[in-house]
Every structure is written in C-alpha cells, then in structure tokens.
C-alpha cells in the first residue's frame, strides 16, 4: 500500500516519518513544498498519476494563527484551495484522503466537549480557511476522513512545549493564560492513530468510514496547566503566573473552550487514547535524550 504525505517537514509529517519503520508494510512518499506544490493543480495531477498512492495524508497547513489575519491570501491558498485540489485529484485516482483540521473551527462558547455534530463557527481567518478546506475535501472526494485536532506539539518545529522549555531556563517567572481550555495533543500519538487506521483498512477495506472525526489526547488543561506540567516534568524552577487572555491581546481571537469529544473515533476504529500528561512526559524524555 502506497501512502503519500504532504507537509512532511511539519510536526505531524515528521512524526509519521519517525514511524516509518514501525509500519514497514507501507510504501511512504514524503512531500513538502519543495517536492510538490499542492496549490498547483497541474503539479498535483501529474504527481498523483505518476505515483498512484492508495492514501493521501494532508498534513500541510498555514498555521500562523495571528499572521493569517493579514496574510489571508496565502492562508486561503494553503488551507482552502490546496485541500480542494488534493480532493479532486485523489478522487480521480481512487485514493482515500485523510485531511488534518483544527479545533479553531469552533467559536469556543461551549462548556462541554465539542462533538462532530456541533455547529461550527470559526472566529478568525485561520479557522475559516481550515473549515472551508474540510468542506472542499469532503465535497471533492467522498472517501475523505477529516480529523480535527488541538494544541499539537512534538519534538519537531516550533511549538508550546519547546518554547516553554526554552523560556523556563531563561527566566525566573512567566505569565501564561488560564482562561483558555483545551487538550494538548502529542503529534506522535496522532500519527500512530492515522497509520493504525490505514493498517486496519488494508486488512478490511470495507471498514473505511468517511466523515469528520475528533482526535486529541485525553483530559482537559489550560495553557497555564500545560506550562506547569512541562516545568514539573523537566524539574524547571521557573514560576508560572496565571493571567487572563485580555492581558495578552492578539490579532486572532482564540476559542476559550475547545475540548474535543473523541467518542466517535474511539468507537469507530477501536482506538485507545493516552492521557495528555503521560504523552507529554514521553515527548520531554525524548527531547532530553
């Protein structure tokens, strides 16, 4: 089975690459902007026809949430146009598409975990472009699984965990918001779930259930809780002070509550999801070693 990954230099793409030996039955094709411009219809069409992947995992995204408010043209190109192109041409070669989306499609006004049936209402350019990307994938390729995730971190690229580890060593104290609630997600866990789903489908092809799914680690945290846990695991003595979001005004509005209900993906694919602190320990130990 041949699997094509876009956004291979990003957090999730790199974590899938790390699992390549664990899933040796697959033939992986890793691409990024330098090898495949997913906003170019002709390039995608010819690449797909040449390689004929069975699955396409779209990990590529414009994720600079605040910058997207000004740079909306590029955000639309990567988050909205590219998924339409990938949907169109994956469908033409009968490939299944797995598209990664975000908790930012919700406005954050819920007080219970968001299910896939809850109304979407993105508040910023990033969330709006990602929502349109979801719709484009599902419209162009009926064999699409959209996976919304939240607060992604890993040993690769820039993310909250690496930033806190650096600042914790540099400063005596930090202010971190405590009124935004969600769930940190270790990209390794998400990568393994995606590949495990594909592996199960290779054995029972009829068990592919297209649609929208939610995946994050288990549990709930604020960014303050997240920072405290990072420092406790690494034994960093930096003091963390909880503050309200309005003390850190940003161009893009963040959802105050974006905990995701994972019942659907757990029931449909029979997966177990690790608790966020357990996965955080694994990531930090990996970074240390």
C-alpha atoms as one frame of an Amber mdcrd trajectory, in Angstrom:
protein
   0.000   0.000   0.000   1.340   3.394  -1.041   0.829   6.427   1.224   1.584
   9.981   0.137   2.173  12.575   2.878   2.023  16.320   2.256   3.579  18.761
   4.708   6.329  16.274   5.533   8.525  18.936   7.188   5.833  19.881   9.714
   5.265  18.410  13.161   2.846  15.683  12.113   4.640  14.883   8.865   7.922
  14.431  10.718   6.273  12.209  13.335   4.831   9.995  10.589   8.347   9.776
   9.156   9.620   8.654  12.582   7.114   5.760  12.499   8.137   4.600   9.013
   9.994   1.508  10.309   7.144   0.584  12.645   4.776   0.490   9.651   7.206
  -1.141   7.219   4.389  -2.733   5.203   3.630   0.707   3.742   5.448   2.466
   0.931   5.709   6.106   2.043   6.107   9.109  -0.244   7.004  12.215   1.769
   6.456  15.565   0.072   6.617  19.210   1.013   6.557  22.488  -0.898   9.968
  21.791  -2.428   8.853  18.499  -3.999   5.119  19.057  -4.574   3.259  22.368
  -4.728  -0.201  21.302  -3.550  -1.654  24.654  -4.657  -0.738  23.845  -8.294
  -3.424  21.707  -9.965  -1.212  20.570 -12.818   1.624  19.578 -10.487  -0.706
  17.604  -8.200  -2.457  15.889 -11.114   0.783  14.711 -12.742   2.342  13.681
  -9.397  -0.709  11.611  -8.448  -0.875   9.976 -11.872   2.815   9.099 -11.694
   2.850   7.695  -8.143  -0.782   6.493  -7.778  -0.960   6.487  -3.948  -3.688
   4.482  -2.206  -3.900   7.057   0.582  -3.092  10.765   0.766  -2.491  12.249
   4.238  -2.662  16.032   4.083  -0.561  17.381   6.957   0.185  20.662   5.170
  -1.373  23.804   6.605  -0.866  27.514   7.146  -0.844  27.541  10.959   0.368
  31.063  11.847  -2.942  31.965  13.502  -2.258  35.664  14.107  -0.329  36.268
  10.884  -3.247  34.774   8.925  -5.377  37.811   9.827  -3.217  39.887   7.469
  -1.818  37.179   5.213  -5.258  35.813   4.348  -4.462  35.196   0.665  -1.694
  32.703   1.455  -3.764  31.153   4.271  -6.656  30.624   1.827  -4.306  29.178
  -0.773  -2.821  26.548   1.564  -5.792  25.845   3.860  -8.699  26.100   1.398
  -7.535  25.826  -2.225  -4.962  23.047  -1.699  -7.452  20.690   0.028  -9.842
  21.144  -2.916  -7.067  20.236  -5.345  -5.986  17.246  -3.258  -9.608  16.112
  -3.012 -10.196  16.415  -6.751  -7.119  14.539  -7.893  -7.082  11.908  -5.144
 -10.641  11.063  -6.200  -9.577  10.774  -9.842  -7.071   8.038  -8.971  -9.479
   6.467  -6.409  -7.194   7.271  -3.482  -8.587   7.800   0.005  -7.837  11.163
   1.625  -7.078  11.883   5.279  -7.128  15.611   5.979  -5.987  17.190   9.244
  -8.032  20.088  10.603  -8.378  22.072  13.816 -10.412  22.937  16.907 -10.414
  26.555  15.635 -13.480  25.737  13.504 -15.445  26.258  16.760 -16.113  29.587
  18.487 -15.237  28.278  21.959 -18.564  29.158  23.585 -19.379  25.563  24.584
 -18.951  24.294  28.124 -18.998  20.596  27.165 -16.611  18.846  24.738 -17.348
  19.539  21.076 -18.672  16.614  19.062 -18.581  16.332  15.279 -22.286  17.269
  15.211 -21.827  20.603  16.999 -22.250  23.787  14.978 -19.050  25.270  13.588
 -18.407  28.978  13.912 -14.756  29.935  13.311 -13.768  33.362  14.609 -10.636
  34.115  12.600  -9.073  33.711   9.170  -7.183  30.560  10.191 -10.314  28.770
  11.434 -12.420  29.947   8.491  -9.891  28.812   5.894  -9.459  25.444   7.629
 -13.229  24.889   7.742 -13.551  25.627   4.018 -10.670  23.197   3.433 -12.590
  20.454   5.263 -15.689  21.102   3.157 -13.664  21.088  -0.065 -12.083  17.713
   0.743 -15.413  16.105   1.618 -17.078  17.562  -1.484 -14.373  16.594  -3.980
 -13.552  13.138  -2.595 -16.342  11.166  -0.852 -13.615   8.838   0.528 -12.288
  11.514   2.891 -11.651  11.349   6.618 -11.232  14.753   8.261  -9.505  14.647
  11.659  -9.768  17.774  13.789  -7.087  18.049  16.454  -5.921  20.607  19.015
  -2.825  22.101  20.675  -0.404  19.956  18.681   3.188  19.619  19.889   6.148
  17.345  19.119   9.912  17.192  19.101   9.924  18.976  15.726   9.451  22.589
  14.693   8.155  25.382  16.894   5.509  24.591  19.492   4.411  25.446  23.022
   6.404  22.691  24.717   9.714  23.690  23.146   9.031  27.378  23.753   8.266
  26.772  27.447  11.356  24.586  27.897  13.492  27.385  26.484  11.837  30.265
  28.374  11.731  28.254  31.606  15.514  28.007  31.576  15.950  31.692  30.669
  13.516  33.367  33.091  12.576  33.281  36.739   8.842  33.691  36.069   6.332
  33.622  33.203   2.746  34.729  32.692   0.523  32.143  30.971  -3.210  32.382
  30.262  -5.512  30.159  32.318  -8.900  31.017  30.748  -8.424  29.049  27.522
  -9.239  25.358  27.939  -8.434  22.535  25.543  -6.275  19.433  25.330  -2.603
  19.199  24.358  -2.010  16.595  21.639   1.279  14.777  21.080   1.809  14.540
  17.321   3.321  11.053  17.715   0.003   9.776  19.109  -1.961  11.337  16.247
   0.484   9.977  13.653   0.219   6.461  15.097  -3.591   6.621  15.104  -3.703
   7.692  11.449  -1.364   4.890  10.370  -3.170   2.345  12.557  -6.468   3.274
  10.905  -4.905   2.791   7.468  -3.362  -0.502   8.600  -6.735  -1.817   9.764
  -8.303  -0.745   6.465  -5.655  -2.631   4.498  -6.952  -5.805   6.158 -10.660
  -4.969   5.947 -11.125  -2.394   3.147 -14.884  -2.272   3.665 -14.393  -0.707
   7.104 -13.479   2.736   5.762 -15.951   5.223   7.216 -15.561   8.686   5.655
 -16.540  11.832   7.528 -15.359  14.152  10.278 -13.643  12.881  13.440 -12.080
  14.475  16.508  -8.740  13.448  18.000  -6.708  14.888  20.845  -5.141  13.329
  23.889  -7.461  12.638  26.833  -8.124  15.159  29.601  -8.529  18.922  29.880
  -5.992  21.676  30.554  -5.463  25.403  30.344  -2.272  26.789  28.834  -1.276
  27.564  32.436  -1.763  23.894  33.407   0.185  22.863  30.325   3.136  25.105
  31.219   3.122  23.946  34.861   3.202  20.297  33.766   6.127  20.943  31.391
   8.166  22.538  34.175   7.289  19.817  36.685   8.338  17.023  34.323  11.627
  18.752  33.413  12.145  19.980  37.018  12.399  23.619  35.912  12.049  26.105
  38.788  10.535  28.969  36.744   7.376  30.316  38.439   4.222  30.300  36.295
   1.687  33.035  36.981  -1.891  32.585  35.690  -3.327  35.540  33.760  -6.452
  36.314  31.727  -6.357  36.309  27.919  -7.137  40.028  27.763  -3.688  40.682
  29.244  -2.242  39.225  26.031  -4.313  40.748  23.189  -3.693  39.015  19.840
  -4.843  39.800  16.272  -6.777  36.499  16.125  -9.409  35.533  18.671  -8.736
  32.175  20.336 -11.567  29.845  21.428 -11.866  29.943  25.234 -13.049  26.324
  25.269 -12.087  23.822  22.577 -12.076  20.431  24.281 -12.944  17.770  21.696
 -15.246  14.790  22.192 -13.366  11.735  20.850 -16.154   9.139  21.259 -16.732
   8.760  17.520 -13.144   7.958  16.519 -12.705   5.640  19.527 -15.891   3.712
  18.807 -15.484   3.569  15.022 -11.848   2.499  14.898 -11.446   0.844  18.316
  -8.571   3.034  19.470  -7.375   3.923  22.962  -6.180   7.467  23.562  -3.384
   8.326  26.044  -3.823  10.932  28.793  -2.175  14.226  27.855   0.293  14.307
  30.775   1.522  10.776  30.030   2.227  11.715  26.424   3.865  14.972  27.479
   6.318  13.015  29.657   7.217  10.820  26.664   7.845  13.846  24.458  10.024
  15.641  27.010  12.053  12.491  27.760  12.599  12.078  24.030  13.760  15.710
  23.750  16.140  15.250  26.707  17.649  12.103  25.230
